Protein backbone atom coordinates (compact mmCIF):
# COMPACT_ATOMS: atom_id res chain seq x y z
CA UNK A 1 0.00 0.00 0.00
CA UNK A 2 1.41 3.39 -1.02
CA UNK A 3 0.93 6.20 1.52
CA UNK A 4 2.22 9.75 1.99
CA UNK A 5 5.01 10.13 4.53
CA UNK A 6 6.11 13.46 5.97
CA UNK A 7 9.69 13.60 7.25
CA UNK A 8 10.59 16.58 9.43
CA UNK A 9 14.25 17.43 10.04
CA UNK A 10 14.93 19.37 13.25
CA UNK A 11 18.00 20.98 14.76
CA UNK A 12 19.31 22.61 17.88
CA UNK A 13 22.33 24.86 17.41
CA UNK A 14 23.06 25.88 20.98
CA UNK A 15 22.89 24.09 24.34
CA UNK A 16 20.89 26.99 25.78
CA UNK A 17 18.03 26.13 23.39
CA UNK A 18 17.41 22.87 25.26
CA UNK A 19 14.18 23.07 27.25
CA UNK A 20 13.54 20.59 30.08
CA UNK A 21 10.72 18.09 29.87
CA UNK A 22 8.78 16.30 32.57
CA UNK A 23 10.76 14.58 35.27
CA UNK A 24 10.67 10.84 34.52
CA UNK A 25 8.89 8.47 36.89
CA UNK A 26 12.15 6.65 37.53
CA UNK A 27 15.84 6.91 36.84
CA UNK A 28 16.74 6.76 33.15
CA UNK A 29 19.84 4.76 32.30
CA UNK A 30 21.62 4.49 28.98
CA UNK A 31 23.36 1.17 28.45
CA UNK A 32 25.94 1.20 25.68
CA UNK A 33 25.63 -1.70 23.27
CA UNK A 34 28.20 -2.62 20.67
CA UNK A 35 28.01 -4.41 17.35
CA UNK A 36 28.56 -7.73 19.12
CA UNK A 37 25.06 -7.31 20.53
CA UNK A 38 23.34 -7.15 17.15
CA UNK A 39 20.52 -9.46 18.24
CA UNK A 40 19.70 -7.15 21.17
CA UNK A 41 19.85 -4.07 18.93
CA UNK A 42 17.62 -5.62 16.27
CA UNK A 43 15.08 -6.98 18.74
CA UNK A 44 14.88 -3.59 20.48
CA UNK A 45 14.46 -1.80 17.15
CA UNK A 46 11.78 -4.36 16.30
CA UNK A 47 9.79 -3.75 19.50
CA UNK A 48 10.01 0.02 19.20
CA UNK A 49 9.92 0.48 15.43
CA UNK A 50 7.36 -2.05 14.23
CA UNK A 51 4.30 0.12 15.01
CA UNK A 52 5.99 3.00 13.19
CA UNK A 53 7.18 1.09 10.11
CA UNK A 54 10.86 1.99 10.60
CA UNK A 55 12.78 1.23 7.42
CA UNK A 56 15.62 -0.38 9.41
CA UNK A 57 13.28 -3.26 10.28
CA UNK A 58 13.85 -4.64 6.79
CA UNK A 59 17.64 -4.27 6.83
CA UNK A 60 19.50 -7.52 6.21
CA UNK A 61 22.05 -8.54 8.82
CA UNK A 62 24.99 -7.41 6.67
CA UNK A 63 23.61 -3.87 6.42
CA UNK A 64 23.41 -3.72 10.24
CA UNK A 65 26.94 -5.07 10.54
CA UNK A 66 28.21 -2.48 8.05
CA UNK A 67 26.56 0.42 9.92
CA UNK A 68 27.68 -0.77 13.35
CA UNK A 69 31.25 -1.42 12.12
CA UNK A 70 31.79 2.29 11.49
CA UNK A 71 33.87 3.62 14.39
CA UNK A 72 31.73 6.77 14.47
CA UNK A 73 28.47 4.89 15.19
CA UNK A 74 27.44 4.30 18.79
CA UNK A 75 24.28 2.70 20.18
CA UNK A 76 22.56 2.80 23.56
CA UNK A 77 19.41 1.28 24.99
CA UNK A 78 17.46 3.64 27.23
CA UNK A 79 15.69 2.18 30.26
CA UNK A 80 13.59 3.34 33.17
CA UNK A 81 14.22 0.65 35.73
CA UNK A 82 14.13 -2.59 33.76
CA UNK A 83 11.74 -1.28 31.09
CA UNK A 84 13.24 -0.42 27.71
CA UNK A 85 11.94 2.99 26.65
CA UNK A 86 14.07 3.70 23.62
CA UNK A 87 17.05 3.09 21.42
CA UNK A 88 19.61 5.74 20.62
CA UNK A 89 21.97 5.48 17.70
CA UNK A 90 24.31 8.35 17.12
CA UNK A 91 26.96 9.01 14.55
CA UNK A 92 29.73 11.25 15.77
CA UNK A 93 32.21 13.23 13.73
CA UNK A 94 35.78 14.13 14.56
CA UNK A 95 37.56 17.42 14.07
CA UNK A 96 41.24 17.06 14.87
CA UNK A 97 41.65 15.66 18.36
CA UNK A 98 38.22 16.85 19.48
CA UNK A 99 35.30 14.50 19.19
CA UNK A 100 32.33 16.64 18.20
CA UNK A 101 29.99 14.57 20.38
CA UNK A 102 31.77 15.93 23.49
CA UNK A 103 29.39 18.50 24.97
CA UNK A 104 31.87 21.37 24.89
CA UNK A 105 32.38 20.97 21.15
CA UNK A 106 28.78 20.46 19.99
CA UNK A 107 27.52 23.23 17.75
CA UNK A 108 24.57 21.43 16.18
CA UNK A 109 22.38 18.44 16.98
CA UNK A 110 19.94 17.34 14.35
CA UNK A 111 17.45 14.53 13.95
CA UNK A 112 14.53 13.58 11.82
CA UNK A 113 11.12 12.18 12.60
CA UNK A 114 8.36 10.88 10.41
CA UNK A 115 4.60 11.09 10.29
CA UNK A 116 4.77 7.34 11.03
CA UNK A 117 6.42 7.93 14.42
CA UNK A 118 4.43 8.23 17.63
CA UNK A 119 2.05 11.23 17.48
CA UNK A 120 3.88 12.81 20.43
CA UNK A 121 7.33 12.62 18.79
CA UNK A 122 7.33 15.86 16.77
CA UNK A 123 5.59 17.99 19.45
CA UNK A 124 8.02 16.61 22.06
CA UNK A 125 11.08 17.54 19.98
CA UNK A 126 9.69 21.05 19.40
CA UNK A 127 8.85 21.42 23.11
CA UNK A 128 12.46 20.47 23.95
CA UNK A 129 13.81 23.32 21.80
CA UNK A 130 14.43 21.68 18.42
CA UNK A 131 13.45 23.76 15.36
CA UNK A 132 12.40 22.30 12.00
CA UNK A 133 14.76 23.17 9.15
CA UNK A 134 13.37 20.95 6.37
CA UNK A 135 10.17 19.05 5.66
CA UNK A 136 9.84 16.42 2.94
CA UNK A 137 6.74 14.68 1.63
CA UNK A 138 7.32 11.40 -0.11
CA UNK A 139 5.39 8.30 -1.05
CA UNK A 140 6.23 5.23 0.98
CA UNK A 141 5.27 1.66 0.39
CA UNK A 142 3.95 0.06 3.56
CA UNK A 143 4.01 -3.68 3.97
CA UNK A 144 0.75 -5.53 3.77
CA UNK A 145 -0.03 -8.45 5.95
CA UNK A 146 1.30 -9.07 9.45
CA UNK A 147 3.73 -6.52 10.92
CA UNK A 148 7.43 -7.04 10.29
CA UNK A 149 9.44 -8.45 13.15
CA UNK A 150 13.15 -8.48 13.72
CA UNK A 151 14.23 -11.98 14.58
Protein Blocks (a to p, Z undefined) as FASTA:
>chain_A
ZZdddddddddfbfklpccddddfbdcddddddfklmmmmmmmmmmmmmmnopaklmpcf
klmmmmmmpmkbccddddehjbcfbdcddddddehjbcfklmklpcbdcddddfkbcfkl
mmmmmmnopacfbdcdddddddehjddddZZ
